[in-house]
Amino acid sequence: MSLRDVAEVITAPSVDALNDRLSVDVAELLQDALSKRGCAHVAVSGGSFATRALPVIIAEANTRGVGFAAVHIWFADERFVEADSPDRSVLAVTEALRSAHGFTPSNLHAIPGCDTALSPDQAASEYERTLRESTMPHNDSGVPILDLALLGMGPDGHTASLFPGMLPCETDLIAPVTGSPKPPSDRVTMTFTMLNASRHSWIYATGSSKQDALTRAFDCDSAQDCPASAVRAQESVRLYADLDAVPEAVHSEANIRR
């Protein structure tokens, strides 16, 4: 089963328009989670999502009166570098959250870096323990349930730090990554066991460099060949993409909502 079988595709003519659309949908989801469960748990990615989309999401949520005091932010993956390294996704996410009304710094759950953990293995073990001991509800298998996983996708089809041909053991929720094809080489990532237990998993992809990867994600049923094809969720899987990122085959055949 590929992404074609499970994902709703939401497109916009530009990155700015896409960010606006995504921000409305995330803000509504946060409102729903806070209303039903009193808190919300969201995993985010770094890269262009953190710098371009996340500030727009927070601005929209503020406009709608979302109170961030009960919103917990987790990381789908992180680079295993020093805490102040510009490679750390947490820096851009922290900057965006400065404007989130009522956000509590203790609700930002960062993955340990190399200045607080001895190795990616130790960082992964510590983060998994933090997840398992969190206030998140757990499913019947004991896996914490995120309200939303907001994921990026690379030109090679990777998502989080789950790279083609390098998928970790799925008995763990969090896994170390060494020898990543994308620098820096050492990372820590959520596995599909953790990500796919989410209520919602939404992928954010922009730019023509993502067309080949999206074609593979919609045609491929092998997670090892194209990890993004294996993204799942309990309620909704969505691809948010600008028109430059959407290949013709996907555009003509997928369930697209504009």
Backbone torsions as a table, in degrees:
resi	resn	phi	psi	omega
1	MET	NA	130.6	-178.4
2	SER	-106.3	-178.8	178.2
3	LEU	-62.8	-29.4	179.1
4	ARG	-56.0	-33.8	-175.0
5	ASP	-79.4	-16.0	-170.7
6	VAL	-127.2	-18.8	-168.7
7	ALA	-99.0	139.1	165.7
8	GLU	-89.8	132.9	-177.8
9	VAL	-103.0	125.6	179.5
10	ILE	-118.4	119.6	-175.0
11	THR	-115.9	160.8	175.5
12	ALA	-146.8	153.5	-175.1
13	PRO	-70.4	-17.0	-177.9
14	SER	-148.0	166.3	177.7
15	VAL	-64.2	-41.0	179.9
16	ASP	-61.4	-43.6	179.1
17	ALA	-66.0	-37.0	177.8
18	LEU	-64.6	-44.1	178.7
19	ASN	-60.7	-39.0	178.6
20	ASP	-63.6	-43.6	-179.1
21	ARG	-66.1	-46.3	178.9
22	LEU	-60.6	-39.9	-177.1
23	SER	-63.0	-39.5	178.1
24	VAL	-63.8	-44.8	-177.5
25	ASP	-66.9	-40.4	179.2
26	VAL	-67.9	-42.3	179.8
27	ALA	-60.9	-41.4	177.9
28	GLU	-65.1	-39.2	178.1
29	LEU	-64.3	-42.1	178.3
30	LEU	-61.7	-44.0	178.3
31	GLN	-59.0	-42.1	-179.2
32	ASP	-66.4	-44.7	-179.5
33	ALA	-63.9	-43.9	-179.6
34	LEU	-64.9	-37.0	179.6
35	SER	-68.5	-40.4	-174.7
36	LYS	-84.3	-37.6	-170.5
37	ARG	-121.8	-6.3	176.8
38	GLY	81.0	-4.2	177.4
39	CYS	-157.0	168.4	178.1
40	ALA	-140.4	138.4	178.7
41	HIS	-120.8	119.8	-174.5
42	VAL	-128.3	131.1	172.4
43	ALA	-99.9	135.6	-177.4
44	VAL	-123.6	161.5	174.1
45	SER	-106.5	171.2	176.9
46	GLY	-97.3	-142.0	176.7
47	GLY	62.3	-145.6	-175.8
48	SER	-66.5	-26.7	176.7
49	PHE	-60.8	-47.1	-175.8
50	ALA	-68.2	-35.0	-175.0
51	THR	-89.0	-28.7	-175.6
52	ARG	-109.0	-45.7	-174.7
53	ALA	-85.3	-43.0	-173.9
54	LEU	-60.0	-43.1	177.5
55	PRO	-60.2	-34.9	179.0
56	VAL	-70.0	-39.7	177.2
57	ILE	-60.0	-46.0	-178.1
58	ILE	-65.5	-41.1	178.4
59	ALA	-61.2	-43.1	179.0
60	GLU	-65.8	-41.9	178.9
61	ALA	-63.6	-40.5	176.6
62	ASN	-60.5	-43.5	-179.4
63	THR	-60.7	-35.5	-178.6
64	ARG	-85.0	-0.5	177.1
65	GLY	81.2	21.2	176.5
66	VAL	-66.8	128.0	176.3
67	GLY	-91.4	117.0	-174.9
68	PHE	-83.2	0.7	-178.1
69	ALA	-61.6	-27.5	-178.8
70	ALA	-109.3	18.2	177.3
71	VAL	-100.3	126.0	178.0
72	HIS	-106.0	131.9	179.7
73	ILE	-110.1	124.7	177.7
74	TRP	-115.9	171.9	-177.6
75	PHE	-118.7	125.1	176.4
76	ALA	-64.3	-31.3	175.5
77	ASP	-163.5	168.1	178.8
78	GLU	-157.2	152.8	176.5
79	ARG	-82.9	135.3	-178.8
80	PHE	-86.9	81.3	-179.7
81	VAL	-136.9	-178.8	180.0
82	GLU	-62.0	153.1	-175.4
83	ALA	-59.3	-30.9	-177.3
84	ASP	-99.4	9.8	179.3
85	SER	-70.0	136.7	176.6
86	PRO	-63.0	-13.2	176.2
87	ASP	-74.8	-14.8	-177.4
88	ARG	-74.9	124.1	178.2
89	SER	-62.8	-30.7	-175.7
90	VAL	-60.7	-26.2	-178.6
91	LEU	-66.3	-47.9	179.5
92	ALA	-67.1	-37.8	179.2
93	VAL	-66.6	-42.3	177.7
94	THR	-60.4	-43.4	179.3
95	GLU	-60.9	-43.8	179.9
96	ALA	-64.3	-37.6	-176.4
97	LEU	-73.6	-11.5	178.7
98	ARG	-58.6	-29.0	-178.0
99	SER	-94.8	-0.9	-179.2
100	ALA	-74.9	119.7	-174.0
101	HIS	-62.4	116.6	174.1
102	GLY	82.7	4.9	-177.2
103	PHE	-63.9	137.2	-179.6
104	THR	-100.7	120.8	-177.8
105	PRO	-53.0	-30.9	179.5
106	SER	-68.3	-13.0	177.3
107	ASN	-90.1	3.7	172.9
108	LEU	-95.7	109.0	-171.7
109	HIS	-101.9	92.2	-176.4
110	ALA	-83.7	147.9	173.5
111	ILE	-79.3	134.1	-179.3
112	PRO	-57.2	144.3	175.6
113	GLY	-100.5	-173.0	-174.0
114	CYS	-75.5	-7.3	176.1
115	ASP	-91.3	-7.2	177.2
116	THR	-124.3	-12.5	176.2
117	ALA	-126.8	147.5	-175.7
118	LEU	-76.5	-24.3	-174.9
119	SER	-158.9	163.8	172.9
120	PRO	-57.5	-33.9	178.4
121	ASP	-62.2	-44.9	180.0
122	GLN	-66.5	-41.6	178.7
123	ALA	-61.1	-41.5	179.1
124	ALA	-64.1	-43.0	179.8
125	SER	-63.5	-42.2	180.0
126	GLU	-65.5	-40.9	-178.2
127	TYR	-70.3	-37.7	176.9
128	GLU	-62.6	-41.3	178.4
129	ARG	-62.6	-41.4	178.2
130	THR	-61.5	-42.3	178.1
131	LEU	-62.3	-48.2	-175.6
132	ARG	-65.9	-28.8	-178.5
133	GLU	-92.7	1.7	-177.5
134	SER	-74.7	173.9	179.3
135	THR	-82.8	1.6	177.5
136	MET	-59.8	142.3	170.7
137	PRO	-65.0	154.2	179.9
138	HIS	-117.5	148.8	176.3
139	ASN	-82.3	-176.3	-175.5
140	ASP	-64.5	-19.7	178.0
141	SER	-92.1	3.2	179.1
142	GLY	82.8	14.5	-179.4
143	VAL	-91.7	129.0	177.0
144	PRO	-60.8	144.0	-175.6
145	ILE	-107.2	108.9	172.5
146	LEU	-73.5	145.2	171.8
147	ASP	-71.2	-34.5	-176.3
148	LEU	-155.3	133.0	168.9
149	ALA	-109.8	117.9	178.7
150	LEU	-102.5	108.8	-169.0
151	LEU	-116.0	148.1	169.8
152	GLY	-96.4	-176.0	177.0
153	MET	-151.1	134.8	180.0
154	GLY	-93.0	166.1	178.6
155	PRO	-60.6	-18.4	177.7
156	ASP	-92.6	1.6	-180.0
157	GLY	89.8	7.0	178.0
158	HIS	-76.8	155.1	172.3
159	THR	-140.0	150.2	-165.3
160	ALA	51.1	-133.9	170.5
161	SER	-115.6	44.3	175.9
162	LEU	-101.0	102.2	-171.1
163	PHE	-101.4	151.1	177.9
164	PRO	-53.2	132.7	178.4
165	GLY	74.3	4.7	-175.6
166	MET	-131.7	28.4	-176.9
167	LEU	-69.4	136.1	-177.5
168	PRO	-80.7	176.6	176.4
169	CYS	-64.4	130.7	-175.8
170	GLU	-86.8	6.4	173.7
171	THR	-78.1	-15.4	178.7
172	ASP	-99.1	155.3	173.7
173	LEU	-86.2	-33.6	-177.6
174	ILE	-128.0	139.3	-176.4
175	ALA	-134.5	146.7	171.8
176	PRO	-78.4	151.1	175.3
177	VAL	-127.4	124.6	174.3
178	THR	-125.7	146.5	-178.1
179	GLY	72.7	30.6	178.0
180	SER	-57.3	137.4	176.9
181	PRO	-68.6	-15.6	177.5
182	LYS	-110.5	121.5	-179.4
183	PRO	-68.2	154.0	-5.9
184	PRO	-69.6	154.4	-168.8
185	SER	-74.9	-26.4	-178.5
186	ASP	-99.6	129.6	-176.0
187	ARG	-146.1	173.6	172.9
188	VAL	-134.8	136.3	-174.4
189	THR	-140.5	150.0	165.3
190	MET	-69.5	144.7	175.3
191	THR	-91.5	172.9	176.5
192	PHE	-65.9	-25.5	175.6
193	THR	-58.2	-41.9	178.7
194	MET	-78.2	-50.5	-174.3
195	LEU	-63.2	-43.1	-173.0
196	ASN	-79.3	-4.5	171.0
197	ALA	-83.3	-5.6	-178.8
198	SER	-64.0	151.3	173.0
199	ARG	-64.1	-42.0	-179.0
200	HIS	-136.5	139.3	174.6
201	SER	-128.1	116.8	-177.5
202	TRP	-121.2	129.1	-178.3
203	ILE	-101.6	136.7	-179.4
204	TYR	-114.4	120.0	-177.7
205	ALA	-139.6	128.5	-179.7
206	THR	-135.6	150.4	173.3
207	GLY	92.3	151.5	-176.0
208	SER	-64.7	-20.7	179.4
209	SER	-65.8	-13.5	-178.7
210	LYS	-94.2	-4.3	-174.9
211	GLN	-61.0	-47.4	-178.7
212	ASP	-62.8	-41.6	-179.7
213	ALA	-65.0	-39.6	178.7
214	LEU	-67.9	-36.7	175.3
215	THR	-59.2	-45.0	179.2
216	ARG	-66.2	-41.2	-178.5
217	ALA	-62.3	-31.6	-179.0
218	PHE	-88.3	-15.2	-179.2
219	ASP	-108.5	-22.5	-170.2
220	CYS	-94.8	137.4	175.5
221	ASP	-111.9	19.3	178.5
222	SER	-113.1	115.5	178.9
223	ALA	-63.7	-34.0	179.8
224	GLN	-65.2	-34.2	-179.9
225	ASP	-79.9	-38.5	-179.7
226	CYS	-145.9	90.6	-175.5
227	PRO	-53.5	-36.1	-177.8
228	ALA	-60.6	-24.0	-179.9
229	SER	-67.6	-16.7	-175.0
230	ALA	-98.6	5.0	178.7
231	VAL	-66.4	129.7	179.8
232	ARG	-137.7	174.2	176.8
233	ALA	-160.8	168.4	-179.2
234	GLN	-81.1	-25.6	-177.2
235	GLU	-123.2	-47.2	-179.1
236	SER	-148.4	139.4	168.4
237	VAL	-116.5	127.9	-179.6
238	ARG	-132.6	147.7	169.2
239	LEU	-113.0	119.9	173.2
240	TYR	-102.0	118.4	-174.9
241	ALA	-144.5	142.5	171.1
242	ASP	-79.2	164.7	-173.6
243	LEU	-63.9	-27.2	177.6
244	ASP	-64.7	-27.6	-176.1
245	ALA	-87.1	-18.9	-171.5
246	VAL	-89.1	115.0	177.0
247	PRO	-68.4	156.2	-175.7
248	GLU	-58.3	-40.5	-178.3
249	ALA	-61.5	-40.4	178.6
250	VAL	-71.1	-41.1	-177.6
251	HIS	-62.3	-36.2	-174.2
252	SER	-86.0	-24.1	-172.2
253	GLU	-110.8	-27.9	-172.6
254	ALA	-76.3	164.0	174.0
255	ASN	-79.1	96.0	-171.7
256	ILE	-104.4	134.7	174.3
257	ARG	-122.7	130.1	-178.6
258	ARG	-106.6	NA	NA
